[in-house]
């Protein structure tokens, strides 16, 4: 069917008849530019005087123009070498904000009995704080290596693997569904970049939030204006 704008800036690409939050058991969010207003890696790079260089790689990766996401992230993290943990604290304090409607949507989902998953190509330094602020149940993201209070320009391997990319986001969503004993069709996945498409592709409802063109086109629902809680106009 052709995309239908059901109200200003809310586009439905696939018919979603009478969906209710109670039909779903899990909602999975990307973090950077979805749950929060910034790309953390770009803002950390600003402290190293390398924001433009890093942001250009981030933009290309999010648009799906870089085939090897892991390598693109390693390149960006290498450019963060020498940034202090104090500078990252400053990014969190002064630049990171929840996107409009984030707290409201998470609260509504939790009230409906859903679990909340945060899967990010970003870093535990930020995902752990956002998790605690919103009461999120599960997270998966990357660990920046720190020595003597400064970033080394590397990431730390974790028990599940090396880097949380699109394939890992999908795997974590499916693993979480397995843990909860639910079908992935009972999950909602929200994101904005190309690395969110794998998890969005296996969820029962995929939602693009102020997303890159390719993601807007492939999602079942696209929120192009307003906050995350606009989903509640469609799924009550």
C-alpha positions as CSV (number, residue, x, y, z in Angstrom):
1,X,0.0,0.0,0.0
2,X,1.1,3.6,-0.4
3,X,2.3,5.4,2.7
4,X,-0.5,7.2,4.5
5,X,0.1,10.2,6.7
6,X,-2.5,9.6,9.4
7,X,-1.7,12.9,11.1
8,X,1.0,15.5,10.6
9,X,4.4,13.9,10.4
10,X,3.1,10.4,11.4
11,X,3.4,8.0,8.4
12,X,2.1,4.5,8.2
13,X,3.7,2.4,5.4
14,X,2.0,-0.9,6.3
15,X,-1.5,-1.2,7.5
16,X,-1.6,-1.7,11.3
17,X,-5.2,-2.4,12.2
18,X,-6.2,-1.6,15.8
19,X,-2.9,-2.4,17.4
20,X,-2.8,-2.1,21.2
21,X,0.2,-1.8,23.5
22,X,-1.1,-4.9,25.3
23,X,-0.5,-6.9,22.1
24,X,3.2,-6.5,22.6
25,X,5.6,-7.7,25.4
26,X,8.8,-6.0,24.5
27,X,10.0,-2.7,23.0
28,X,13.5,-2.3,21.8
29,X,15.1,1.2,21.3
30,X,18.2,2.4,19.6
31,X,19.8,5.1,21.8
32,X,21.7,7.8,19.8
33,X,19.3,10.1,17.9
34,X,16.4,7.8,18.9
35,X,16.0,7.8,22.7
36,X,18.5,10.7,23.1
37,X,19.2,13.8,21.1
38,X,22.9,13.3,20.2
39,X,25.3,10.9,18.6
40,X,27.6,10.4,21.7
41,X,30.6,9.4,19.6
42,X,30.5,12.7,17.7
43,X,30.2,14.8,20.9
44,X,33.1,12.9,22.6
45,X,35.1,13.6,19.4
46,X,34.4,17.3,19.9
47,X,36.6,17.2,23.0
48,X,39.4,15.9,20.8
49,X,38.8,18.6,18.2
50,X,37.8,15.9,15.7
51,X,34.0,16.2,15.6
52,X,33.6,17.0,11.9
53,X,35.8,14.1,10.9
54,X,33.9,11.6,13.2
55,X,30.5,13.0,12.4
56,X,31.0,12.5,8.7
57,X,31.8,8.8,9.3
58,X,28.8,8.5,11.6
59,X,26.4,10.1,9.1
60,X,27.6,7.8,6.3
61,X,27.2,4.7,8.5
62,X,23.7,5.7,9.6
63,X,22.7,6.3,6.0
64,X,23.9,2.7,5.2
65,X,26.7,4.0,2.9
66,X,29.4,2.1,4.8
67,X,29.2,-1.7,4.5
68,X,31.4,-2.5,7.4
69,X,29.8,-0.9,10.5
70,X,32.3,-2.4,12.9
71,X,35.3,-1.1,11.1
72,X,33.6,2.4,10.8
73,X,33.1,2.4,14.6
74,X,36.7,1.2,15.3
75,X,37.9,4.1,13.1
76,X,35.8,6.6,15.0
77,X,36.8,5.3,18.4
78,X,40.5,5.4,17.4
79,X,40.0,9.2,16.9
80,X,38.8,9.5,20.5
81,X,42.2,8.5,21.9
82,X,43.3,10.8,24.7
83,X,39.8,12.2,25.6
84,X,39.3,12.2,29.3
85,X,36.5,10.5,31.2
86,X,35.9,14.0,32.7
87,X,35.1,15.2,29.2
88,X,32.7,12.4,28.7
89,X,31.0,13.3,32.0
90,X,30.7,16.8,30.6
91,X,29.0,15.5,27.4
92,X,26.5,13.6,29.5
93,X,25.8,16.5,31.8
94,X,25.7,19.3,29.3
95,X,24.7,17.9,25.9
96,X,22.8,14.6,26.4
97,X,19.0,14.9,26.7
98,X,16.2,12.4,26.3
99,X,14.3,13.0,23.1
100,X,10.8,14.4,23.5
101,X,8.3,11.8,24.5
102,X,11.0,9.2,25.5
103,X,10.1,9.0,29.1
104,X,6.3,9.1,28.4
105,X,6.6,6.2,25.9
106,X,8.7,4.1,28.1
107,X,6.3,4.7,31.0
108,X,3.3,3.8,28.9
109,X,5.0,0.6,27.7
110,X,5.9,-0.4,31.3
111,X,2.4,0.3,32.5
112,X,1.2,-2.0,29.7
113,X,3.4,-4.8,31.2
114,X,6.1,-4.6,28.5
115,X,9.8,-5.1,29.0
116,X,12.2,-2.5,27.6
117,X,15.4,-3.2,25.8
118,X,18.1,-0.6,24.8
119,X,20.5,-1.8,22.1
120,X,23.1,0.7,20.9
121,X,26.2,1.0,18.8
122,X,27.2,3.6,21.4
123,X,28.8,3.1,24.7
124,X,28.0,1.7,28.2
125,X,29.2,5.0,29.7
126,X,26.0,6.5,28.4
127,X,23.6,3.5,28.0
128,X,24.0,2.6,31.7
129,X,22.9,6.1,32.7
130,X,20.0,6.2,30.3
131,X,19.0,2.7,31.6
132,X,19.0,3.9,35.2
133,X,17.1,7.1,34.4
134,X,14.3,5.4,32.5
135,X,14.2,2.1,34.4
136,X,15.1,0.0,31.3
137,X,15.2,-3.8,31.8
138,X,18.0,-4.9,29.3
139,X,20.8,-3.2,27.5
140,X,23.6,-4.1,25.0
141,X,26.2,-1.6,23.9
142,X,30.0,-1.2,23.6
143,X,32.7,-0.6,26.2
144,X,35.3,2.1,25.7
145,X,38.7,1.1,27.0
146,X,40.0,3.6,29.7
147,X,43.5,3.8,31.1
148,X,44.4,6.3,33.8
149,X,41.2,8.3,33.2
150,X,41.7,8.7,29.4
151,X,40.3,6.8,26.4
152,X,42.8,4.5,24.6
153,X,41.1,4.7,21.3
154,X,40.0,1.0,21.6
155,X,36.9,-0.9,22.8
156,X,36.9,-3.9,25.2
157,X,35.6,-7.2,23.9
158,X,32.7,-8.6,25.9
159,X,31.4,-12.1,26.6
160,X,28.9,-11.8,23.8
161,X,31.3,-10.5,21.2
162,X,33.3,-7.4,20.2
163,X,31.0,-4.7,18.8
164,X,27.2,-4.1,19.0
165,X,26.4,-3.6,15.3
166,X,23.2,-4.2,13.4
167,X,23.6,-8.0,13.5
168,X,24.2,-7.9,17.2
169,X,21.1,-5.7,17.8
170,X,19.0,-8.2,16.0
171,X,20.6,-11.1,17.9
172,X,20.0,-9.3,21.3
173,X,16.3,-8.6,20.4
174,X,15.8,-12.3,19.5
175,X,17.7,-13.5,22.6
176,X,15.6,-11.2,24.8
177,X,12.4,-12.6,23.2
178,X,13.6,-16.1,23.9
179,X,14.4,-15.2,27.5
180,X,10.8,-13.8,27.9
181,X,9.3,-16.8,26.1
182,X,7.7,-14.5,23.5
183,X,7.5,-14.4,19.7
184,X,9.5,-11.6,18.0
185,X,6.2,-10.5,16.5
186,X,5.3,-9.4,20.0
187,X,8.2,-6.9,20.0
188,X,8.3,-3.3,18.8
189,X,11.7,-2.0,17.5
190,X,12.5,1.7,17.1
191,X,15.5,3.3,15.5
192,X,16.8,5.9,13.1
193,X,19.9,4.4,11.3
194,X,20.8,1.6,8.9
195,X,22.2,-0.5,11.7
196,X,18.7,-0.6,13.3
197,X,17.2,-2.2,10.2
198,X,18.1,-5.9,11.1
199,X,16.3,-5.7,14.5
200,X,13.4,-3.7,12.9
201,X,13.1,-6.4,10.3
202,X,12.3,-9.2,12.8
203,X,10.0,-7.2,15.1
204,X,6.2,-7.3,14.9
205,X,6.2,-3.5,14.6
206,X,9.1,-1.4,13.3
207,X,9.1,2.3,13.9
208,X,11.5,4.9,12.3
209,X,12.1,8.0,14.5
210,X,13.3,11.1,12.6
211,X,15.2,8.6,10.6
212,X,17.5,8.4,7.6
213,X,15.6,8.0,4.3
214,X,16.3,4.3,3.9
215,X,15.0,3.5,7.4
216,X,11.9,5.7,6.9
217,X,11.0,3.7,3.8
218,X,11.5,0.3,5.3
219,X,9.8,0.8,8.6
220,X,6.1,0.0,9.1
221,X,5.6,3.4,10.8
222,X,7.7,6.6,10.6
223,X,7.5,9.4,13.1
224,X,8.9,12.3,11.1
225,X,7.7,15.1,13.4
226,X,7.1,15.4,17.1
227,X,8.2,13.1,19.9
228,X,8.6,9.3,20.5
229,X,5.3,9.2,22.3
230,X,3.5,9.8,19.0
231,X,3.6,6.1,18.6
232,X,0.8,6.1,21.2
233,X,-1.5,7.8,18.7
234,X,-1.3,4.6,16.7
235,X,-0.8,1.9,19.3
236,X,-2.9,2.7,22.4
